[in-house]
Amino acid sequence: MKIRFKETVELDIVANYEEDGDTFDTELEVISVGDEHEVDVIEDKGDAIDIQFGDGSMALNVQKAWFTFI
């Protein structure tokens, strides 16, 4: 599905995931108002979702108020 951001936000993008230790690092990425991204919803948490972008990167706890589904 595709989403469009309604405001500029800073997302913690999961990087360097280690399966054996179930640990990961995050990198801060700024997403600008109007940016559109193809994503898969990994988990719906009510007011927030965990998403995976088309390039395979993931963002956790993305607030639903920050974007619209298009």
mmCIF file as Biopython writes it, N, C-alpha, C and O atoms, coordinates in Angstrom:
data_model
#
loop_
_atom_site.group_PDB
_atom_site.id
_atom_site.type_symbol
_atom_site.label_atom_id
_atom_site.label_alt_id
_atom_site.label_comp_id
_atom_site.label_asym_id
_atom_site.label_entity_id
_atom_site.label_seq_id
_atom_site.pdbx_PDB_ins_code
_atom_site.Cartn_x
_atom_site.Cartn_y
_atom_site.Cartn_z
_atom_site.occupancy
_atom_site.B_iso_or_equiv
_atom_site.auth_seq_id
_atom_site.auth_asym_id
_atom_site.pdbx_PDB_model_num
ATOM 1   N N  . MET A ? 1  ? 0.839  -1.173  0.000  1.0 0.0 1  A 1 
ATOM 2   C CA . MET A ? 1  ? 0.000  0.000   0.000  1.0 0.0 1  A 1 
ATOM 3   C C  . MET A ? 1  ? 0.881  1.231   0.000  1.0 0.0 1  A 1 
ATOM 4   O O  . MET A ? 1  ? 2.072  1.163   0.304  1.0 0.0 1  A 1 
ATOM 5   N N  . LYS A ? 2  ? 0.289  2.339   -0.340 1.0 0.0 2  A 1 
ATOM 6   C CA . LYS A ? 2  ? 1.051  3.577   -0.440 1.0 0.0 2  A 1 
ATOM 7   C C  . LYS A ? 2  ? 0.556  4.561   0.618  1.0 0.0 2  A 1 
ATOM 8   O O  . LYS A ? 2  ? -0.640 4.643   0.901  1.0 0.0 2  A 1 
ATOM 9   N N  . ILE A ? 3  ? 1.504  5.308   1.200  1.0 0.0 3  A 1 
ATOM 10  C CA . ILE A ? 3  ? 1.150  6.335   2.177  1.0 0.0 3  A 1 
ATOM 11  C C  . ILE A ? 3  ? 1.768  7.667   1.760  1.0 0.0 3  A 1 
ATOM 12  O O  . ILE A ? 3  ? 2.792  7.714   1.080  1.0 0.0 3  A 1 
ATOM 13  N N  . ARG A ? 4  ? 1.108  8.761   2.193  1.0 0.0 4  A 1 
ATOM 14  C CA . ARG A ? 4  ? 1.614  10.118  1.972  1.0 0.0 4  A 1 
ATOM 15  C C  . ARG A ? 4  ? 1.686  10.800  3.337  1.0 0.0 4  A 1 
ATOM 16  O O  . ARG A ? 4  ? 0.713  10.808  4.091  1.0 0.0 4  A 1 
ATOM 17  N N  . PHE A ? 5  ? 2.840  11.365  3.641  1.0 0.0 5  A 1 
ATOM 18  C CA . PHE A ? 5  ? 3.019  12.016  4.935  1.0 0.0 5  A 1 
ATOM 19  C C  . PHE A ? 5  ? 2.370  13.391  4.941  1.0 0.0 5  A 1 
ATOM 20  O O  . PHE A ? 5  ? 2.538  14.174  4.005  1.0 0.0 5  A 1 
ATOM 21  N N  . LYS A ? 6  ? 1.616  13.680  6.021  1.0 0.0 6  A 1 
ATOM 22  C CA . LYS A ? 6  ? 0.884  14.934  6.180  1.0 0.0 6  A 1 
ATOM 23  C C  . LYS A ? 6  ? 1.715  15.994  6.872  1.0 0.0 6  A 1 
ATOM 24  O O  . LYS A ? 6  ? 1.335  17.165  6.893  1.0 0.0 6  A 1 
ATOM 25  N N  . GLU A ? 7  ? 2.844  15.601  7.439  1.0 0.0 7  A 1 
ATOM 26  C CA . GLU A ? 7  ? 3.731  16.540  8.116  1.0 0.0 7  A 1 
ATOM 27  C C  . GLU A ? 7  ? 5.157  16.014  8.029  1.0 0.0 7  A 1 
ATOM 28  O O  . GLU A ? 7  ? 5.379  14.836  7.750  1.0 0.0 7  A 1 
ATOM 29  N N  . THR A ? 8  ? 6.111  16.890  8.267  1.0 0.0 8  A 1 
ATOM 30  C CA . THR A ? 8  ? 7.511  16.476  8.292  1.0 0.0 8  A 1 
ATOM 31  C C  . THR A ? 8  ? 7.781  15.799  9.627  1.0 0.0 8  A 1 
ATOM 32  O O  . THR A ? 8  ? 7.476  16.344  10.688 1.0 0.0 8  A 1 
ATOM 33  N N  . VAL A ? 9  ? 8.359  14.602  9.559  1.0 0.0 9  A 1 
ATOM 34  C CA . VAL A ? 9  ? 8.610  13.818  10.771 1.0 0.0 9  A 1 
ATOM 35  C C  . VAL A ? 9  ? 10.018 13.231  10.733 1.0 0.0 9  A 1 
ATOM 36  O O  . VAL A ? 9  ? 10.622 13.097  9.668  1.0 0.0 9  A 1 
ATOM 37  N N  . GLU A ? 10 ? 10.523 12.887  11.901 1.0 0.0 10 A 1 
ATOM 38  C CA . GLU A ? 10 ? 11.785 12.173  12.026 1.0 0.0 10 A 1 
ATOM 39  C C  . GLU A ? 10 ? 11.462 10.744  12.438 1.0 0.0 10 A 1 
ATOM 40  O O  . GLU A ? 10 ? 10.848 10.516  13.481 1.0 0.0 10 A 1 
ATOM 41  N N  . LEU A ? 11 ? 11.877 9.782   11.617 1.0 0.0 11 A 1 
ATOM 42  C CA . LEU A ? 11 ? 11.619 8.376   11.900 1.0 0.0 11 A 1 
ATOM 43  C C  . LEU A ? 11 ? 12.914 7.672   12.261 1.0 0.0 11 A 1 
ATOM 44  O O  . LEU A ? 11 ? 13.963 7.936   11.675 1.0 0.0 11 A 1 
ATOM 45  N N  . ASP A ? 12 ? 12.828 6.776   13.229 1.0 0.0 12 A 1 
ATOM 46  C CA . ASP A ? 12 ? 13.939 5.889   13.540 1.0 0.0 12 A 1 
ATOM 47  C C  . ASP A ? 12 ? 13.827 4.693   12.611 1.0 0.0 12 A 1 
ATOM 48  O O  . ASP A ? 12 ? 12.898 3.892   12.724 1.0 0.0 12 A 1 
ATOM 49  N N  . ILE A ? 13 ? 14.779 4.575   11.690 1.0 0.0 13 A 1 
ATOM 50  C CA . ILE A ? 13 ? 14.794 3.485   10.722 1.0 0.0 13 A 1 
ATOM 51  C C  . ILE A ? 13 ? 15.685 2.371   11.264 1.0 0.0 13 A 1 
ATOM 52  O O  . ILE A ? 13 ? 16.829 2.612   11.648 1.0 0.0 13 A 1 
ATOM 53  N N  . VAL A ? 14 ? 15.155 1.156   11.291 1.0 0.0 14 A 1 
ATOM 54  C CA . VAL A ? 14 ? 15.904 0.006   11.802 1.0 0.0 14 A 1 
ATOM 55  C C  . VAL A ? 14 ? 17.073 -0.289  10.867 1.0 0.0 14 A 1 
ATOM 56  O O  . VAL A ? 14 ? 16.908 -0.398  9.651  1.0 0.0 14 A 1 
ATOM 57  N N  . ALA A ? 15 ? 18.252 -0.416  11.462 1.0 0.0 15 A 1 
ATOM 58  C CA . ALA A ? 15 ? 19.461 -0.741  10.702 1.0 0.0 15 A 1 
ATOM 59  C C  . ALA A ? 15 ? 20.261 -1.780  11.478 1.0 0.0 15 A 1 
ATOM 60  O O  . ALA A ? 15 ? 20.186 -1.845  12.705 1.0 0.0 15 A 1 
ATOM 61  N N  . ASN A ? 16 ? 21.009 -2.570  10.770 1.0 0.0 16 A 1 
ATOM 62  C CA . ASN A ? 16 ? 21.919 -3.548  11.394 1.0 0.0 16 A 1 
ATOM 63  C C  . ASN A ? 16 ? 21.214 -4.495  12.349 1.0 0.0 16 A 1 
ATOM 64  O O  . ASN A ? 16 ? 21.631 -4.645  13.497 1.0 0.0 16 A 1 
ATOM 65  N N  . TYR A ? 17 ? 20.156 -5.130  11.887 1.0 0.0 17 A 1 
ATOM 66  C CA . TYR A ? 17 ? 19.431 -6.090  12.712 1.0 0.0 17 A 1 
ATOM 67  C C  . TYR A ? 17 ? 20.246 -7.369  12.858 1.0 0.0 17 A 1 
ATOM 68  O O  . TYR A ? 17 ? 20.724 -7.926  11.870 1.0 0.0 17 A 1 
ATOM 69  N N  . GLU A ? 18 ? 20.400 -7.827  14.087 1.0 0.0 18 A 1 
ATOM 70  C CA . GLU A ? 18 ? 21.124 -9.067  14.389 1.0 0.0 18 A 1 
ATOM 71  C C  . GLU A ? 18 ? 20.127 -10.097 14.898 1.0 0.0 18 A 1 
ATOM 72  O O  . GLU A ? 18 ? 19.656 -9.998  16.031 1.0 0.0 18 A 1 
ATOM 73  N N  . GLU A ? 19 ? 19.800 -11.090 14.066 1.0 0.0 19 A 1 
ATOM 74  C CA . GLU A ? 19 ? 18.817 -12.104 14.451 1.0 0.0 19 A 1 
ATOM 75  C C  . GLU A ? 19 ? 19.247 -12.918 15.657 1.0 0.0 19 A 1 
ATOM 76  O O  . GLU A ? 19 ? 18.439 -13.196 16.543 1.0 0.0 19 A 1 
ATOM 77  N N  . ASP A ? 20 ? 20.519 -13.301 15.693 1.0 0.0 20 A 1 
ATOM 78  C CA . ASP A ? 20 ? 20.968 -14.184 16.769 1.0 0.0 20 A 1 
ATOM 79  C C  . ASP A ? 20 ? 20.862 -13.529 18.138 1.0 0.0 20 A 1 
ATOM 80  O O  . ASP A ? 20 ? 20.626 -14.221 19.129 1.0 0.0 20 A 1 
ATOM 81  N N  . GLY A ? 21 ? 21.027 -12.232 18.216 1.0 0.0 21 A 1 
ATOM 82  C CA . GLY A ? 21 ? 20.889 -11.531 19.489 1.0 0.0 21 A 1 
ATOM 83  C C  . GLY A ? 21 ? 19.599 -10.752 19.595 1.0 0.0 21 A 1 
ATOM 84  O O  . GLY A ? 21 ? 19.306 -10.155 20.631 1.0 0.0 21 A 1 
ATOM 85  N N  . ASP A ? 22 ? 18.802 -10.759 18.485 1.0 0.0 22 A 1 
ATOM 86  C CA . ASP A ? 22 ? 17.556 -10.005 18.403 1.0 0.0 22 A 1 
ATOM 87  C C  . ASP A ? 22 ? 17.759 -8.549  18.821 1.0 0.0 22 A 1 
ATOM 88  O O  . ASP A ? 22 ? 16.969 -7.993  19.584 1.0 0.0 22 A 1 
ATOM 89  N N  . THR A ? 23 ? 18.831 -7.942  18.307 1.0 0.0 23 A 1 
ATOM 90  C CA . THR A ? 23 ? 19.135 -6.543  18.590 1.0 0.0 23 A 1 
ATOM 91  C C  . THR A ? 23 ? 19.240 -5.775  17.277 1.0 0.0 23 A 1 
ATOM 92  O O  . THR A ? 23 ? 19.441 -6.369  16.218 1.0 0.0 23 A 1 
ATOM 93  N N  . PHE A ? 24 ? 19.103 -4.467  17.351 1.0 0.0 24 A 1 
ATOM 94  C CA . PHE A ? 24 ? 19.234 -3.636  16.158 1.0 0.0 24 A 1 
ATOM 95  C C  . PHE A ? 24 ? 19.650 -2.229  16.551 1.0 0.0 24 A 1 
ATOM 96  O O  . PHE A ? 24 ? 19.476 -1.802  17.692 1.0 0.0 24 A 1 
ATOM 97  N N  . ASP A ? 25 ? 20.202 -1.523  15.578 1.0 0.0 25 A 1 
ATOM 98  C CA . ASP A ? 25 ? 20.512 -0.108  15.702 1.0 0.0 25 A 1 
ATOM 99  C C  . ASP A ? 25 ? 19.481 0.653   14.883 1.0 0.0 25 A 1 
ATOM 100 O O  . ASP A ? 25 ? 18.826 0.081   14.012 1.0 0.0 25 A 1 
ATOM 101 N N  . THR A ? 26 ? 19.339 1.942   15.163 1.0 0.0 26 A 1 
ATOM 102 C CA . THR A ? 26 ? 18.442 2.766   14.361 1.0 0.0 26 A 1 
ATOM 103 C C  . THR A ? 26 ? 19.197 3.968   13.815 1.0 0.0 26 A 1 
ATOM 104 O O  . THR A ? 26 ? 20.175 4.433   14.401 1.0 0.0 26 A 1 
ATOM 105 N N  . GLU A ? 27 ? 18.715 4.460   12.677 1.0 0.0 27 A 1 
ATOM 106 C CA . GLU A ? 27 ? 19.245 5.669   12.062 1.0 0.0 27 A 1 
ATOM 107 C C  . GLU A ? 27 ? 18.086 6.639   11.887 1.0 0.0 27 A 1 
ATOM 108 O O  . GLU A ? 27 ? 17.006 6.245   11.447 1.0 0.0 27 A 1 
ATOM 109 N N  . LEU A ? 28 ? 18.302 7.898   12.225 1.0 0.0 28 A 1 
ATOM 110 C CA . LEU A ? 28 ? 17.271 8.919   12.104 1.0 0.0 28 A 1 
ATOM 111 C C  . LEU A ? 28 ? 17.148 9.356   10.644 1.0 0.0 28 A 1 
ATOM 112 O O  . LEU A ? 28 ? 18.146 9.655   9.989  1.0 0.0 28 A 1 
ATOM 113 N N  . GLU A ? 29 ? 15.918 9.389   10.146 1.0 0.0 29 A 1 
ATOM 114 C CA . GLU A ? 29 ? 15.665 9.847   8.781  1.0 0.0 29 A 1 
ATOM 115 C C  . GLU A ? 29 ? 14.508 10.834  8.805  1.0 0.0 29 A 1 
ATOM 116 O O  . GLU A ? 29 ? 13.479 10.581  9.431  1.0 0.0 29 A 1 
ATOM 117 N N  . VAL A ? 30 ? 14.682 11.960  8.122  1.0 0.0 30 A 1 
ATOM 118 C CA . VAL A ? 30 ? 13.635 12.973  8.040  1.0 0.0 30 A 1 
ATOM 119 C C  . VAL A ? 30 ? 12.774 12.679  6.813  1.0 0.0 30 A 1 
ATOM 120 O O  . VAL A ? 30 ? 13.280 12.543  5.699  1.0 0.0 30 A 1 
ATOM 121 N N  . ILE A ? 31 ? 11.469 12.586  7.040  1.0 0.0 31 A 1 
ATOM 122 C CA . ILE A ? 31 ? 10.490 12.394  5.972  1.0 0.0 31 A 1 
ATOM 123 C C  . ILE A ? 31 ? 9.710  13.704  5.854  1.0 0.0 31 A 1 
ATOM 124 O O  . ILE A ? 31 ? 9.161  14.195  6.840  1.0 0.0 31 A 1 
ATOM 125 N N  . SER A ? 32 ? 9.666  14.262  4.654  1.0 0.0 32 A 1 
ATOM 126 C CA . SER A ? 32 ? 9.045  15.569  4.449  1.0 0.0 32 A 1 
ATOM 127 C C  . SER A ? 32 ? 7.557  15.457  4.147  1.0 0.0 32 A 1 
ATOM 128 O O  . SER A ? 32 ? 7.083  14.441  3.640  1.0 0.0 32 A 1 
ATOM 129 N N  . VAL A ? 33 ? 6.835  16.521  4.469  1.0 0.0 33 A 1 
ATOM 130 C CA . VAL A ? 33 ? 5.416  16.589  4.165  1.0 0.0 33 A 1 
ATOM 131 C C  . VAL A ? 33 ? 5.233  16.360  2.665  1.0 0.0 33 A 1 
ATOM 132 O O  . VAL A ? 33 ? 5.962  16.926  1.850  1.0 0.0 33 A 1 
ATOM 133 N N  . GLY A ? 34 ? 4.255  15.528  2.308  1.0 0.0 34 A 1 
ATOM 134 C CA . GLY A ? 34 ? 3.970  15.227  0.914  1.0 0.0 34 A 1 
ATOM 135 C C  . GLY A ? 34 ? 4.722  14.039  0.349  1.0 0.0 34 A 1 
ATOM 136 O O  . GLY A ? 34 ? 4.374  13.546  -0.724 1.0 0.0 34 A 1 
ATOM 137 N N  . ASP A ? 35 ? 5.758  13.562  1.055  1.0 0.0 35 A 1 
ATOM 138 C CA . ASP A ? 35 ? 6.498  12.387  0.580  1.0 0.0 35 A 1 
ATOM 139 C C  . ASP A ? 35 ? 5.575  11.178  0.530  1.0 0.0 35 A 1 
ATOM 140 O O  . ASP A ? 35 ? 4.779  10.950  1.441  1.0 0.0 35 A 1 
ATOM 141 N N  . GLU A ? 36 ? 5.690  10.405  -0.547 1.0 0.0 36 A 1 
ATOM 142 C CA . GLU A ? 36 ? 4.896  9.189   -0.713 1.0 0.0 36 A 1 
ATOM 143 C C  . GLU A ? 36 ? 5.822  7.984   -0.706 1.0 0.0 36 A 1 
ATOM 144 O O  . GLU A ? 36 ? 6.902  8.014   -1.295 1.0 0.0 36 A 1 
ATOM 145 N N  . HIS A ? 37 ? 5.387  6.916   -0.030 1.0 0.0 37 A 1 
ATOM 146 C CA . HIS A ? 37 ? 6.191  5.700   0.076  1.0 0.0 37 A 1 
ATOM 147 C C  . HIS A ? 37 ? 5.304  4.472   -0.047 1.0 0.0 37 A 1 
ATOM 148 O O  . HIS A ? 37 ? 4.184  4.438   0.462  1.0 0.0 37 A 1 
ATOM 149 N N  . GLU A ? 38 ? 5.827  3.469   -0.731 1.0 0.0 38 A 1 
ATOM 150 C CA . GLU A ? 38 ? 5.192  2.154   -0.800 1.0 0.0 38 A 1 
ATOM 151 C C  . GLU A ? 38 ? 5.634  1.391   0.441  1.0 0.0 38 A 1 
ATOM 152 O O  . GLU A ? 38 ? 6.833  1.241   0.678  1.0 0.0 38 A 1 
ATOM 153 N N  . VAL A ? 39 ? 4.678  0.904   1.242  1.0 0.0 39 A 1 
ATOM 154 C CA . VAL A ? 39 ? 5.007  0.226   2.500  1.0 0.0 39 A 1 
ATOM 155 C C  . VAL A ? 39 ? 4.142  -1.014  2.699  1.0 0.0 39 A 1 
ATOM 156 O O  . VAL A ? 39 ? 3.073  -1.156  2.105  1.0 0.0 39 A 1 
ATOM 157 N N  . ASP A ? 40 ? 4.634  -1.896  3.545  1.0 0.0 40 A 1 
ATOM 158 C CA . ASP A ? 40 ? 3.843  -3.009  4.065  1.0 0.0 40 A 1 
ATOM 159 C C  . ASP A ? 40 ? 3.672  -2.775  5.554  1.0 0.0 40 A 1 
ATOM 160 O O  . ASP A ? 40 ? 4.636  -2.439  6.242  1.0 0.0 40 A 1 
ATOM 161 N N  . VAL A ? 41 ? 2.460  -2.947  6.060  1.0 0.0 41 A 1 
ATOM 162 C CA . VAL A ? 41 ? 2.213  -2.824  7.492  1.0 0.0 41 A 1 
ATOM 163 C C  . VAL A ? 41 ? 2.613  -4.144  8.146  1.0 0.0 41 A 1 
ATOM 164 O O  . VAL A ? 41 ? 2.064  -5.198  7.827  1.0 0.0 41 A 1 
ATOM 165 N N  . ILE A ? 42 ? 3.566  -4.072  9.055  1.0 0.0 42 A 1 
ATOM 166 C CA . ILE A ? 42 ? 4.056  -5.255  9.760  1.0 0.0 42 A 1 
ATOM 167 C C  . ILE A ? 42 ? 3.208  -5.524  10.998 1.0 0.0 42 A 1 
ATOM 168 O O  . ILE A ? 42 ? 2.862  -6.668  11.294 1.0 0.0 42 A 1 
ATOM 169 N N  . GLU A ? 43 ? 2.877  -4.444  11.720 1.0 0.0 43 A 1 
ATOM 170 C CA . GLU A ? 43 ? 2.035  -4.590  12.913 1.0 0.0 43 A 1 
ATOM 171 C C  . GLU A ? 43 ? 1.228  -3.323  13.129 1.0 0.0 43 A 1 
ATOM 172 O O  . GLU A ? 43 ? 1.766  -2.217  13.068 1.0 0.0 43 A 1 
ATOM 173 N N  . ASP A ? 44 ? -0.059 -3.484  13.379 1.0 0.0 44 A 1 
ATOM 174 C CA . ASP A ? 44 ? -0.951 -2.372  13.694 1.0 0.0 44 A 1 
ATOM 175 C C  . ASP A ? 44 ? -1.104 -2.316  15.203 1.0 0.0 44 A 1 
ATOM 176 O O  . ASP A ? 44 ? -1.538 -3.284  15.828 1.0 0.0 44 A 1 
ATOM 177 N N  . LYS A ? 45 ? -0.743 -1.168  15.791 1.0 0.0 45 A 1 
ATOM 178 C CA . LYS A ? 45 ? -0.753 -1.011  17.247 1.0 0.0 45 A 1 
ATOM 179 C C  . LYS A ? 45 ? -1.819 -0.016  17.701 1.0 0.0 45 A 1 
ATOM 180 O O  . LYS A ? 45 ? -1.714 0.551   18.789 1.0 0.0 45 A 1 
ATOM 181 N N  . GLY A ? 46 ? -2.834 0.197   16.886 1.0 0.0 46 A 1 
ATOM 182 C CA . GLY A ? 46 ? -3.876 1.156   17.250 1.0 0.0 46 A 1 
ATOM 183 C C  . GLY A ? 46 ? -3.570 2.517   16.656 1.0 0.0 46 A 1 
ATOM 184 O O  . GLY A ? 46 ? -3.914 2.780   15.503 1.0 0.0 46 A 1 
ATOM 185 N N  . ASP A ? 47 ? -2.924 3.394   17.430 1.0 0.0 47 A 1 
ATOM 186 C CA . ASP A ? 47 ? -2.584 4.734   16.959 1.0 0.0 47 A 1 
ATOM 187 C C  . ASP A ? 47 ? -1.288 4.776   16.168 1.0 0.0 47 A 1 
ATOM 188 O O  . ASP A ? 47 ? -0.951 5.810   15.591 1.0 0.0 47 A 1 
ATOM 189 N N  . ALA A ? 48 ? -0.559 3.677   16.131 1.0 0.0 48 A 1 
ATOM 190 C CA . ALA A ? 48 ? 0.727  3.619   15.433 1.0 0.0 48 A 1 
ATOM 191 C C  . ALA A ? 48 ? 0.862  2.280   14.711 1.0 0.0 48 A 1 
ATOM 192 O O  . ALA A ? 48 ? 0.173  1.311   15.031 1.0 0.0 48 A 1 
ATOM 193 N N  . ILE A ? 49 ? 1.761  2.251   13.735 1.0 0.0 49 A 1 
ATOM 194 C CA . ILE A ? 49 ? 2.044  1.011   13.017 1.0 0.0 49 A 1 
ATOM 195 C C  . ILE A ? 49 ? 3.550  0.842   12.851 1.0 0.0 49 A 1 
ATOM 196 O O  . ILE A ? 49 ? 4.306  1.813   12.881 1.0 0.0 49 A 1 
ATOM 197 N N  . ASP A ? 50 ? 3.966  -0.397  12.677 1.0 0.0 50 A 1 
ATOM 198 C CA . ASP A ? 50 ? 5.324  -0.716  12.252 1.0 0.0 50 A 1 
ATOM 199 C C  . ASP A ? 50 ? 5.234  -0.984  10.761 1.0 0.0 50 A 1 
ATOM 200 O O  . ASP A ? 50 ? 4.366  -1.733  10.312 1.0 0.0 50 A 1 
ATOM 201 N N  . ILE A ? 51 ? 6.143  -0.366  9.980  1.0 0.0 51 A 1 
ATOM 202 C CA . ILE A ? 51 ? 6.078  -0.512  8.531  1.0 0.0 51 A 1 
ATOM 203 C C  . ILE A ? 51 ? 7.415  -0.963  7.959  1.0 0.0 51 A 1 
ATOM 204 O O  . ILE A ? 51 ? 8.479  -0.750  8.542  1.0 0.0 51 A 1 
ATOM 205 N N  . GLN A ? 52 ? 7.316  -1.595  6.793  1.0 0.0 52 A 1 
ATOM 206 C CA . GLN A ? 52 ? 8.505  -1.939  6.030  1.0 0.0 52 A 1 
ATOM 207 C C  . GLN A ? 52 ? 8.396  -1.226  4.691  1.0 0.0 52 A 1 
ATOM 208 O O  . GLN A ? 52 ? 7.404  -1.368  3.976  1.0 0.0 52 A 1 
ATOM 209 N N  . PHE A ? 53 ? 9.434  -0.455  4.362  1.0 0.0 53 A 1 
ATOM 210 C CA . PHE A ? 53 ? 9.474  0.277   3.101  1.0 0.0 53 A 1 
ATOM 211 C C  . PHE A ? 53 ? 9.844  -0.667  1.960  1.0 0.0 53 A 1 
ATOM 212 O O  . PHE A ? 53 ? 10.293 -1.788  2.195  1.0 0.0 53 A 1 
ATOM 213 N N  . GLY A ? 54 ? 9.656  -0.212  0.736  1.0 0.0 54 A 1 
ATOM 214 C CA . GLY A ? 54 ? 9.958  -1.010  -0.439 1.0 0.0 54 A 1 
ATOM 215 C C  . GLY A ? 54 ? 11.406 -1.456  -0.534 1.0 0.0 54 A 1 
ATOM 216 O O  . GLY A ? 54 ? 11.697 -2.481  -1.149 1.0 0.0 54 A 1 
ATOM 217 N N  . ASP A ? 55 ? 12.326 -0.694  0.072  1.0 0.0 55 A 1 
ATOM 218 C CA . ASP A ? 55 ? 13.746 -1.069  0.027  1.0 0.0 55 A 1 
ATOM 219 C C  . ASP A ? 55 ? 14.122 -2.067  1.116  1.0 0.0 55 A 1 
ATOM 220 O O  . ASP A ? 55 ? 15.283 -2.462  1.226  1.0 0.0 55 A 1 
ATOM 221 N N  . GLY A ? 56 ? 13.130 -2.480  1.928  1.0 0.0 56 A 1 
ATOM 222 C CA . GLY A ? 56 ? 13.383 -3.460  2.982  1.0 0.0 56 A 1 
ATOM 223 C C  . GLY A ? 56 ? 13.637 -2.866  4.348  1.0 0.0 56 A 1 
ATOM 224 O O  . GLY A ? 56 ? 13.621 -3.592  5.342  1.0 0.0 56 A 1 
ATOM 225 N N  . SER A ? 57 ? 13.871 -1.556  4.430  1.0 0.0 57 A 1 
ATOM 226 C CA . SER A ? 57 ? 14.089 -0.930  5.736  1.0 0.0 57 A 1 
ATOM 227 C C  . SER A ? 57 ? 12.769 -0.849  6.493  1.0 0.0 57 A 1 
ATOM 228 O O  . SER A ? 57 ? 11.696 -0.887  5.891  1.0 0.0 57 A 1 
ATOM 229 N N  . MET A ? 58 ? 12.855 -0.738  7.808  1.0 0.0 58 A 1 
ATOM 230 C CA . MET A ? 58 ? 11.656 -0.713  8.649  1.0 0.0 58 A 1 
ATOM 231 C C  . MET A ? 58 ? 11.662 0.500   9.567  1.0 0.0 58 A 1 
ATOM 232 O O  . MET A ? 58 ? 12.717 1.000   9.956  1.0 0.0 58 A 1 
ATOM 233 N N  . ALA A ? 59 ? 10.466 0.962   9.905  1.0 0.0 59 A 1 
ATOM 234 C CA . ALA A ? 59 ? 10.279 2.011   10.905 1.0 0.0 59 A 1 
ATOM 235 C C  . ALA A ? 59 ? 9.239  1.515   11.899 1.0 0.0 59 A 1 
ATOM 236 O O  . ALA A ? 59 ? 8.208  0.960   11.517 1.0 0.0 59 A 1 
ATOM 237 N N  . LEU A ? 60 ? 9.523  1.724   13.168 1.0 0.0 60 A 1 
ATOM 238 C CA . LEU A ? 60 ? 8.639  1.256   14.233 1.0 0.0 60 A 1 
ATOM 239 C C  . LEU A ? 60 ? 7.860  2.423   14.826 1.0 0.0 60 A 1 
ATOM 240 O O  . LEU A ? 60 ? 8.359  3.547   14.891 1.0 0.0 60 A 1 
ATOM 241 N N  . ASN A ? 61 ? 6.649  2.150   15.252 1.0 0.0 61 A 1 
ATOM 242 C CA . ASN A ? 61 ? 5.802  3.128   15.948 1.0 0.0 61 A 1 
ATOM 243 C C  . ASN A ? 61 ? 5.570  4.411   15.151 1.0 0.0 61 A 1 
ATOM 244 O O  . ASN A ? 61 ? 5.706  5.515   15.679 1.0 0.0 61 A 1 
ATOM 245 N N  . VAL A ? 62 ? 5.222  4.254   13.885 1.0 0.0 62 A 1 
ATOM 246 C CA . VAL A ? 62 ? 4.889  5.398   13.037 1.0 0.0 62 A 1 
ATOM 247 C C  . VAL A ? 62 ? 3.449  5.789   13.355 1.0 0.0 62 A 1 
ATOM 248 O O  . VAL A ? 62 ? 2.527  4.997   13.162 1.0 0.0 62 A 1 
ATOM 249 N N  . GLN A ? 63 ? 3.264  6.998   13.837 1.0 0.0 63 A 1 
ATOM 250 C CA . GLN A ? 63 ? 1.945  7.457   14.249 1.0 0.0 63 A 1 
ATOM 251 C C  . GLN A ? 63 ? 1.021  7.619   13.040 1.0 0.0 63 A 1 
ATOM 252 O O  . GLN A ? 63 ? 1.408  8.210   12.032 1.0 0.0 63 A 1 
ATOM 253 N N  . LYS A ? 64 ? -0.189 7.096   13.145 1.0 0.0 64 A 1 
ATOM 254 C CA . LYS A ? 64 ? -1.150 7.174   12.046 1.0 0.0 64 A 1 
ATOM 255 C C  . LYS A ? 64 ? -1.550 8.615   11.730 1.0 0.0 64 A 1 
ATOM 256 O O  . LYS A ? 64 ? -1.958 8.905   10.606 1.0 0.0 64 A 1 
ATOM 257 N N  . ALA A ? 65 ? -1.442 9.513   12.692 1.0 0.0 65 A 1 
ATOM 258 C CA . ALA A ? 65 ? -1.781 10.920  12.473 1.0 0.0 65 A 1 
ATOM 259 C C  . ALA A ? 65 ? -0.791 11.600  11.525 1.0 0.0 65 A 1 
ATOM 260 O O  . ALA A ? 65 ? -1.085 12.672  10.997 1.0 0.0 65 A 1 
ATOM 261 N N  . TRP A ? 66 ? 0.366  10.995  11.305 1.0 0.0 66 A 1 
ATOM 262 C CA . TRP A ? 66 ? 1.411  11.591  10.473 1.0 0.0 66 A 1 
ATOM 263 C C  . TRP A ? 66 ? 1.212  11.364  8.981  1.0 0.0 66 A 1 
ATOM 264 O O  . TRP A ? 66 ? 1.870  12.025  8.178  1.0 0.0 66 A 1 
ATOM 265 N N  . PHE A ? 67 ? 0.321  10.444  8.575  1.0 0.0 67 A 1 
ATOM 266 C CA . PHE A ? 67 ? 0.201  10.086  7.163  1.0 0.0 67 A 1 
ATOM 267 C C  . PHE A ? 67 ? -1.232 9.709   6.817  1.0 0.0 67 A 1 
ATOM 268 O O  . PHE A ? 67 ? -2.074 9.520   7.695  1.0 0.0 67 A 1 
ATOM 269 N N  . THR A ? 68 ? -1.489 9.604   5.516  1.0 0.0 68 A 1 
ATOM 270 C CA . THR A ? 68 ? -2.752 9.065   5.023  1.0 0.0 68 A 1 
ATOM 271 C C  . THR A ? 68 ? -2.433 7.932   4.050  1.0 0.0 68 A 1 
ATOM 272 O O  . THR A ? 68 ? -1.408 7.955   3.370  1.0 0.0 68 A 1 
ATOM 273 N N  . PHE A ? 69 ? -3.323 6.944   3.993  1.0 0.0 69 A 1 
ATOM 274 C CA . PHE A ? 69 ? -3.202 5.880   3.004  1.0 0.0 69 A 1 
ATOM 275 C C  . PHE A ? 69 ? -3.738 6.412   1.685  1.0 0.0 69 A 1 
ATOM 276 O O  . PHE A ? 69 ? -4.791 7.050   1.657  1.0 0.0 69 A 1 
ATOM 277 N N  . ILE A ? 70 ? -3.034 6.160   0.601  1.0 0.0 70 A 1 
ATOM 278 C CA . ILE A ? 70 ? -3.498 6.626   -0.721 1.0 0.0 70 A 1 
ATOM 279 C C  . ILE A ? 70 ? -3.588 5.450   -1.681 1.0 0.0 70 A 1 
ATOM 280 O O  . ILE A ? 70 ? -3.957 5.628   -2.842 1.0 0.0 70 A 1 
#
